[in-house]
């Protein structure tokens, strides 16, 4: 399933909406001394473009569990007229372990999510970081178990998920995905049960002080791993005229995820969220 690209004026307006969310988010974090930092494509954008990757349509933010949960309480108590917290705990049909800070009055429904019953809107993507085991064997068990449950969550809602693979390999994977989807429906496996199993694994070592923290339920469980001994102190980098926090070793983290991230990828490897429905807020975005 290939990404579709936006008309330039549509992308500019969409990025403006996302930046308005980012401004409110940073303001909350600064006012309440909450820790956050940009990751993934947002890190590439800051280092390579001093802002969005030219075709990008989201911002990726990571937060340690304690700061993340504090943020959600603040948003729901003081900004519920403006924002909605979208995650699988609050909306069981939501098939991901990420949390979206959604701007009310907007609509952003990805093509792959068009049959999922959730209040999708223009959003900031939040990745919660939990402690991971220092012991290599226990770390492998934790990583792949969390990854496994998160993929079942997706398949419970989406029988034909987006894949990086192409051709016959993709068709075979989709065939297996379809069978797993039908089996879970037949067995009445609930989305809430899958989320709870995944979250339990992610939180397993939060009572211990560990060297690393991570968001394990990603495309790869090894992508968003933060080494506390190398991440701090955080760095301020420019992002669309703003100053955002990033890990001190952001280049190392991005190389782990993408390899040579400073070179533009070929057009066929440039990804967007491909909305099937997109509606902007009525307020003017500068």
Secondary structure per residue as TSV (DSSP state, phi and psi in degrees):
chain	resnum	aa	ss	phi	psi
A	1	X	-	360.0	113.2
A	2	X	-	-87.0	151.1
A	3	X	-	-74.5	146.2
A	4	X	-	-105.8	149.8
A	5	X	-	-107.1	154.4
A	6	X	-	-85.9	155.2
A	7	X	-	-66.1	142.4
A	8	X	H	-52.8	-40.8
A	9	X	H	-70.7	-31.4
A	10	X	H	-69.7	-44.4
A	11	X	H	-62.9	-40.5
A	12	X	H	-61.9	-42.7
A	13	X	H	-68.4	-40.2
A	14	X	H	-62.1	-46.5
A	15	X	H	-62.5	-34.4
A	16	X	H	-63.5	-41.7
A	17	X	H	-61.8	-44.2
A	18	X	H	-64.2	-40.0
A	19	X	H	-64.8	-33.0
A	20	X	H	-65.2	-35.8
A	21	X	H	-67.5	-44.3
A	22	X	H	-58.3	-42.1
A	23	X	H	-61.2	-44.0
A	24	X	H	-65.4	-40.6
A	25	X	H	-60.9	-49.7
A	26	X	H	-62.5	-38.6
A	27	X	H	-61.8	-44.1
A	28	X	H	-61.7	-46.4
A	29	X	H	-63.0	-38.4
A	30	X	H	-71.8	-41.0
A	31	X	H	-65.7	-34.7
A	32	X	T	-109.3	10.0
A	33	X	T	56.5	48.1
A	34	X	-	-96.5	139.8
A	35	X	-	-87.5	133.4
A	36	X	-	-150.4	162.4
A	37	X	E	-160.4	149.0
A	38	X	E	-72.3	147.2
A	39	X	-	-138.5	177.7
A	40	X	H	51.7	-132.7
A	41	X	H	-61.0	-27.8
A	42	X	H	-67.6	-35.8
A	43	X	H	-66.1	-43.2
A	44	X	H	-60.2	-45.3
A	45	X	I	-58.6	-43.9
A	46	X	I	-64.4	-43.8
A	47	X	I	-76.8	-37.3
A	48	X	I	-94.2	-30.5
A	49	X	I	-128.3	-3.0
A	50	X	S	57.5	30.8
A	51	X	S	172.2	-150.1
A	52	X	S	-60.3	142.8
A	53	X	-	-57.0	134.5
A	54	X	T	-50.2	-31.1
A	55	X	T	-104.8	5.9
A	56	X	-	-78.3	150.8
A	57	X	-	-131.6	25.7
A	58	X	-	-158.7	169.5
A	59	X	-	-126.7	133.3
A	60	X	E	-108.1	122.7
A	61	X	E	-125.6	134.1
A	62	X	E	-109.6	146.2
A	63	X	E	-143.3	137.9
A	64	X	E	-58.8	150.1
A	65	X	H	-49.7	-48.1
A	66	X	H	-62.0	-45.0
A	67	X	H	-67.7	-39.1
A	68	X	H	-59.5	-48.1
A	69	X	H	-68.5	-33.8
A	70	X	H	-64.2	-43.5
A	71	X	H	-57.7	-47.1
A	72	X	H	-62.3	-38.6
A	73	X	H	-63.3	-41.7
A	74	X	H	-65.0	-46.0
A	75	X	H	-61.3	-46.1
A	76	X	H	-72.6	-24.3
A	77	X	H	-87.1	-38.4
A	78	X	H	-114.8	-13.7
A	79	X	S	-132.4	25.5
A	80	X	T	-68.7	-18.2
A	81	X	T	-73.9	-18.2
A	82	X	T	-113.6	-32.0
A	83	X	E	-131.0	152.1
A	84	X	E	-122.0	135.2
A	85	X	E	-92.0	113.5
A	86	X	E	-108.3	111.0
A	87	X	S	-152.4	176.0
A	88	X	T	-72.4	-19.8
A	89	X	T	-71.8	-43.1
A	90	X	T	-85.1	-30.5
A	91	X	-	-130.9	93.9
A	92	X	T	-57.5	-23.0
A	93	X	T	-75.6	-16.6
A	94	X	-	-67.8	122.2
A	95	X	-	-94.5	12.2
A	96	X	-	-118.8	160.2
A	97	X	S	-92.9	-3.5
A	98	X	S	-76.0	165.4
A	99	X	E	-118.2	139.7
A	100	X	E	-112.6	130.1
A	101	X	E	-91.1	102.3
A	102	X	E	-98.5	133.1
A	103	X	E	-81.3	119.0
A	104	X	T	-64.1	149.1
A	105	X	T	85.8	5.2
A	106	X	-	-121.2	162.4
A	107	X	E	-134.0	130.4
A	108	X	E	-145.8	95.6
A	109	X	E	-110.4	111.7
A	110	X	E	-66.0	150.2
A	111	X	G	-54.1	-44.3
A	112	X	G	-68.7	-19.1
A	113	X	G	-103.5	7.6
A	114	X	T	-62.6	-22.9
A	115	X	T	-100.3	6.7
A	116	X	S	-93.3	127.6
A	117	X	-	-85.6	90.6
A	118	X	S	-147.0	155.5
A	119	X	-	-81.3	69.4
A	120	X	-	-71.3	139.1
A	121	X	-	-152.2	179.1
A	122	X	S	-62.6	137.1
A	123	X	E	-145.5	164.7
A	124	X	E	-109.2	131.2
A	125	X	E	-89.7	122.2
A	126	X	E	-113.2	130.5
A	127	X	E	-115.0	116.8
A	128	X	E	-85.6	135.0
A	129	X	E	-103.8	124.2
A	130	X	E	-113.6	157.6
A	131	X	E	-64.9	141.9
A	132	X	E	-119.5	153.3
A	133	X	-	-61.1	141.1
A	134	X	S	-77.3	-32.9
A	135	X	S	-65.9	125.7
A	136	X	H	-57.9	-40.3
A	137	X	H	-68.8	-46.6
A	138	X	H	-63.4	-34.6
A	139	X	H	-63.7	-43.9
A	140	X	H	-62.3	-42.4
A	141	X	H	-62.9	-47.4
A	142	X	H	-61.9	-45.7
A	143	X	H	-60.4	-52.6
A	144	X	H	-76.4	-26.7
A	145	X	H	-69.3	-45.1
A	146	X	H	-61.4	-43.9
A	147	X	H	-59.9	-43.6
A	148	X	H	-60.5	-49.1
A	149	X	H	-65.3	-36.6
A	150	X	H	-66.3	-34.1
A	151	X	H	-72.8	-33.3
A	152	X	H	-65.7	-35.3
A	153	X	H	-58.2	-45.0
A	154	X	H	-63.9	-45.9
A	155	X	H	-68.5	-24.8
A	156	X	H	-65.1	-27.7
A	157	X	H	-106.8	-30.1
A	158	X	-	-130.0	102.9
A	159	X	S	-71.5	-16.4
A	160	X	S	-129.7	74.4
A	161	X	-	-71.6	163.7
A	162	X	-	-68.5	134.6
A	163	X	-	-122.7	151.9
A	164	X	S	-80.5	-25.3
A	165	X	-	-74.2	160.3
A	166	X	-	-133.4	168.8
A	167	X	H	68.5	-145.5
A	168	X	H	-63.5	-33.2
A	169	X	H	-63.5	-42.1
A	170	X	H	-64.6	-41.3
A	171	X	H	-62.8	-39.7
A	172	X	H	-65.4	-43.3
A	173	X	H	-64.0	-43.1
A	174	X	H	-62.4	-36.2
A	175	X	H	-62.9	-43.9
A	176	X	H	-64.9	-42.9
A	177	X	H	-58.8	-42.3
A	178	X	H	-62.1	-40.0
A	179	X	H	-67.5	-41.3
A	180	X	H	-64.1	-42.3
A	181	X	H	-58.0	-48.6
A	182	X	H	-64.5	-38.6
A	183	X	H	-64.7	-42.1
A	184	X	H	-67.5	-37.5
A	185	X	H	-64.4	-44.2
A	186	X	H	-62.9	-38.1
A	187	X	T	-85.8	-0.1
A	188	X	T	57.7	40.5
A	189	X	-	-76.2	122.4
A	190	X	-	-85.1	147.3
A	191	X	H	-58.5	-36.5
A	192	X	H	-62.6	-40.1
A	193	X	H	-63.9	-41.9
A	194	X	H	-64.5	-43.3
A	195	X	H	-61.2	-44.4
A	196	X	H	-62.7	-39.5
A	197	X	H	-63.9	-44.1
A	198	X	H	-64.7	-47.1
A	199	X	H	-65.1	-35.5
A	200	X	H	-60.4	-41.1
A	201	X	H	-67.9	-43.8
A	202	X	H	-60.1	-39.2
A	203	X	T	-85.6	-0.7
A	204	X	T	-54.2	-35.2
A	205	X	T	-109.7	18.7
A	206	X	T	-70.6	-16.1
A	207	X	T	-85.0	-4.7
A	208	X	S	-112.1	151.8
A	209	X	-	-89.4	114.2
A	210	X	-	-117.0	162.7
A	211	X	S	-73.5	-28.8
A	212	X	E	-125.8	156.2
A	213	X	E	-133.3	158.8
A	214	X	E	-159.5	158.0
A	215	X	E	-103.3	102.0
A	216	X	-	-81.7	-30.4
A	217	X	S	-81.7	55.4
A	218	X	S	-110.4	-173.5
A	219	X	S	-54.5	-42.7
A	220	X	S	-125.2	135.9
A	221	X	T	-68.8	-9.0
A	222	X	T	-98.7	-1.8
A	223	X	T	-69.5	-59.4
A	224	X	E	-100.0	65.8
A	225	X	E	-106.6	126.1
A	226	X	E	-112.1	118.4
A	227	X	E	-88.8	113.2
A	228	X	H	-61.0	-28.9
A	229	X	H	-75.1	-14.7
A	230	X	H	-118.1	-19.3
A	231	X	H	-74.9	-35.3
A	232	X	-	-101.0	149.1
A	233	X	S	-72.8	152.7
A	234	X	-	-68.4	158.9
A	235	X	E	-116.8	147.5
A	236	X	E	-95.8	125.4
A	237	X	E	-125.3	152.0
A	238	X	E	-73.1	137.8
A	239	X	E	-144.1	104.6
A	240	X	T	52.2	46.2
A	241	X	T	81.3	1.0
A	242	X	E	-107.7	166.3
A	243	X	E	-112.0	118.9
A	244	X	E	-116.8	153.5
A	245	X	E	-78.2	140.4
A	246	X	E	-140.3	155.6
A	247	X	-	-59.6	148.7
A	248	X	T	-60.9	-28.4
A	249	X	T	-108.7	38.6
A	250	X	H	-58.6	-36.1
A	251	X	H	-62.3	-42.3
A	252	X	H	-63.2	-42.2
A	253	X	H	-64.7	-41.4
A	254	X	H	-70.2	-35.6
A	255	X	H	-63.4	-38.9
A	256	X	H	-61.5	-35.9
A	257	X	H	-82.2	-43.7
A	258	X	H	-121.7	-8.0
A	259	X	S	77.9	-131.4
A	260	X	S	-78.1	85.1
A	261	X	T	-80.0	-11.1
A	262	X	T	-80.7	-10.6
A	263	X	S	-98.5	138.6
A	264	X	-	-64.1	133.5
A	265	X	-	-73.9	159.9
A	266	X	-	-62.9	157.8
A	267	X	G	-54.4	-39.1
A	268	X	G	-68.8	-13.2
A	269	X	G	-106.1	8.4
A	270	X	-	-87.9	125.7
A	271	X	-	-112.4	144.3
A	272	X	-	-132.0	176.5
A	273	X	-	-86.3	-3.4
A	274	X	-	47.5	74.6
A	275	X	E	-74.7	140.5
A	276	X	E	-90.4	-24.3
A	277	X	E	-136.2	133.9
A	278	X	E	-143.5	120.7
A	279	X	E	-134.0	132.1
A	280	X	-	-90.9	163.2
A	281	X	-	-71.6	162.3
A	282	X	S	-76.9	-20.9
A	283	X	S	-72.7	150.8
A	284	X	-	-79.6	131.0
A	285	X	-	-101.8	122.3
A	286	X	-	-85.6	360.0
